[in-house]
Amino acid sequence: MTLAIDTGNTDAVFGLFEHDTLRHIWRTPAQPEASSAHFEAKLRLWLLEADIPLSAVRQTVLCSVVPMLTPTLRDMLTELFGMEPVVVGPTIYPALPLQILRPHEIGADLVANALAAYTRYGRNCVVVDFGTALTFTTVSGTGQMLGVAIAPGLKTAIRALFANTAQLPEVPLELPMSALGQNTTHAIQAGVVLGYEGLVRSMINRIRTELNGDCLAIGTGGLVRAISTLQADFDDLVPGLTLTGVKLVGDTVRAYTGTLVPSSR
């Protein structure tokens, strides 16, 4: 089994794969101050509840966009499983079948999304990831990362309004019936949720235009189904695409080096 970890600014998501099938997904807040013991205790409990021994995990892969948490999780995985995890980052990118745009700047999660889309579809794709940030990662059918666009995520936008205004409340992330908000809650939902509907649709159309219409739109991320009116704009919805990409990074690096990475501890 392979344990893939996608650590974002809101949550650390753990996915356990049996061969190519994602069997379990566990999620916990990505607290930068949390210790390795904190994450180890959670992981041990999850595996125990799933009746999976530590010895069943033969590969671990870590993708993190939270620098403070990367060494914490790397050390935890090394101690727990007796092998160094593959860490998604510039040092291993030469092993990947991608031409990566600005490898020392691009988010590791975006590389995972691009690899998963390229491997799965083999043609021009834009991956729209609904997370803490709303990201659009475009990869060509030859594996070239063509570009990225980033906007605040849906919850991030709503929380920003709540945090930076005196009288606007934090509201549920729900699609309103009308763009004509009749109260404060509906007004915020109309502006943010319906506004993001237009943002996503416009970006997909613009990217497709720049690629002469040849581009699949793939939706992923925890909030990918939050705007139901966008579902028809996507060619495919794959909520676990990032975890799949993280796992594929590990598989590719293992094939490239021909071995697991044993712990030196």
WOPE-V270858 format. One record per pair of residues at least 12 apart in sequence whose C-alpha atoms are under 10 Angstrom apart, sorted by the first residue. I is the first residue (numbers start at 0). J is the second residue. Records with the same first field share a line. If there is no record, write none. Layout:
I = J  J
//
This chain:
0 = 15  16  17  18  19  20  21  22  51  53  54  55  56  57  58  59
1 = 14  15  16  17  18  19  20  21  55  56  57  58  59  60  246  247  249  250
2 = 14  15  16  17  21  23  24  55  56  57  58  59  60  61  76  84  242  245  246  249
3 = 15  16  21  24  58  59  60  61  62  84  85  241  242  243  244  245  246  247  248  249
4 = 24  25  26  59  60  61  62  63  72  84  86  241  242  245  246
5 = 26  60  61  62  63  64  87  107  108  111  241  242  243  244  245  246
6 = 26  27  28  29  61  62  63  64  65  66  68  69  72  107  108
7 = 28  29  62  63  64  65  68  107  108  130  131  132
8 = 28  29  30  31  63  64  65  130  131  132
9 = 26  27  28  29  30  65  130  131  132  155
10 = 25  26  27  28  29  30  130  131
11 = 25  26  27  28  29  30  38  62  63  65  68  72
12 = 24  25  26  27  28  29  62  239  241  242
13 = 25  26  27  42  45  60  61  242
14 = 26  60  239  241  242  243  245  246
15 = 46  56  59  242  243  246
16 = 56  58  242  243  246
17 = 55  56
18 = 246
19 = 243  246  247
20 = 243
21 = 239  242  243  246
22 = 49
23 = 45  46  49
24 = 45  239  242
25 = 41  42  45  46
26 = 41
27 = 41  42
29 = 63  65  68
30 = 65  67  68
31 = 65  66  67  68  69  71
32 = 67  68  71
33 = 67  68  71  72
34 = 68  71  72  75
35 = 68  70  71  72  73  74  75  76  78
36 = 71  72  74  75
37 = 71  72  75
38 = 71  72  75  76
39 = 72  75  76  78  79
42 = 75  76  79
43 = 79
53 = 79  80  81
54 = 79  80  81
55 = 80
56 = 80
57 = 80  81  82  259
58 = 76  80  82  83  84  85  246  249  250  253  259  260
59 = 73  76  77  80  82  83  84  85  86  245  246  249  250  259  260
60 = 73  76  83  84  85  86  87  242  245  246  247  248  249  250
61 = 73  76  83  84  85  86  87  88  107  242  245  246  248  249
62 = 84  85  86  87  88  106  107  108  109  110  111  241  242  244  245  246  248
63 = 86  87  88  106  107  108
64 = 87  88  105  106  107  108  109
65 = 106
69 = 86
70 = 86
72 = 84
73 = 85  86
74 = 262
76 = 262
77 = 260  261  262  263  264
78 = 262  263  264
80 = 261  262
81 = 260  261  262  263  264
82 = 259  260  261  262  263  264
83 = 259  260  261  262  263  264
84 = 249  259  260  261  262
85 = 245  246  248  249  250  252  253  259  260
86 = 107  245  248  249
87 = 106  107  108  110  111  245  246  248  249  252
88 = 102  103  104  105  106  107  108  110  111  248
89 = 101  102  103  104  105  107
90 = 102  103
91 = 248  249  251  252  255
92 = 107  110  248  251  252
93 = 252  255
94 = 248  251  252  253  254  255  256
95 = 110  114  142  247  248  249  250  251  252  255
96 = 114  117  118  141  142  143  248  251
97 = 110  113  114  117  138  139  141  142  143  144
98 = 110  138  139  141  142  143  144  145
99 = 113  138  142  143  144  145  146
100 = 143  144  145  146  147
101 = 144  146
105 = 146  147
106 = 147
107 = 241  245
108 = 128  241  242  244  245
109 = 126  127  128  134  135  136  137  144  147  241  244
110 = 136  138  144  241  244  245  248
111 = 240  241  242  243  244  245  246  247  248
112 = 125  126  127  128  135  136  137  138  217  219  239  240  241  242  243  244  245
113 = 125  126  136  137  138  139  142  143  144  145  240  241  244
114 = 138  142  143  144  240  241  243  244  245  246  247  248
115 = 239  240  241  242  243  244  245  246  247  248
116 = 136  137  138  139  140  142  215  216  217  237  240  241  243  244
117 = 137  138  139  140  141  142  143  144  244
118 = 140  142  244  247
119 = 240  243  244
120 = 140  215  217
121 = 138  139  140  141  142
122 = 138  139  140  141  142  213  214  215
123 = 137  138  139  140  141  142  143  144  145  207  210  212  213  214  215  216
124 = 136  137  138  139  140  142  144  145  206  207  210  213  214  215  216  217  234
125 = 137  138  139  144  145  146  147  202  203  206  207  214  215  216  217  218  233
126 = 138  147  203  215  216  217  218  219  220  233  235  236  237  240  241
127 = 147  148  149  199  202  203  216  217  218  219  220  223  233  236
128 = 149  152  217  218  219  220  221  222  223  237  238  240  241
129 = 150  151  152  153  154  218  219  220  221  222  223  224  225  238
130 = 151  152  153  154  155  219  220  221  222  223
131 = 150  151  152  153  154  155  156  220  221  222
132 = 149  150  151  152  153  154  155  156  220
133 = 148  149  150  151  152  153  154  155  195  199  220  222  223
134 = 147  148  149  150  151  152  199  219  220
135 = 147  148  149  150  199  202  203  206  216  217  218
136 = 148  149  216  217
137 = 206  207  214  215  216  217
138 = 214  215
139 = 210  213  214
140 = 213  214
146 = 206
148 = 202
150 = 195  198  199
151 = 195
152 = 195  222
153 = 172  191  192  194  195  222  225  226
154 = 169  170  171  172  191  192  222
156 = 191  192  195
157 = 169  170  171  172  187  188  190  191  192
158 = 170
160 = 187  191
166 = 183
167 = 183  184  187
168 = 183  184  187
169 = 184  187
170 = 183  184  185  187  188
171 = 184  185  187  188
172 = 187  188  191  192  222  225  226
173 = 185  188  189  191  192  193  225  226  227
174 = 188  189  191  192  193  196  225  226  227  228
175 = 187  188  189  190  192  193
176 = 188  189  193
177 = 189  193
178 = 190  192  193  194
192 = 225  226
193 = 226  228
195 = 226  229
196 = 226  227  228  229
197 = 229
199 = 229  232
200 = 229  232  233
203 = 215  216  217  232  233
204 = 216  232
214 = 234
215 = 232  233  234  235
216 = 232  233  234  235  236
217 = 232  233  234  235  236  237  238  240
218 = 230  232  233  234  235  236  237  238  239  240
219 = 235  236  237  238  239  240  241
220 = 236  237  238  239  240  241  242
221 = 238  239
222 = 238
223 = 236  237  238
224 = 236  238
//
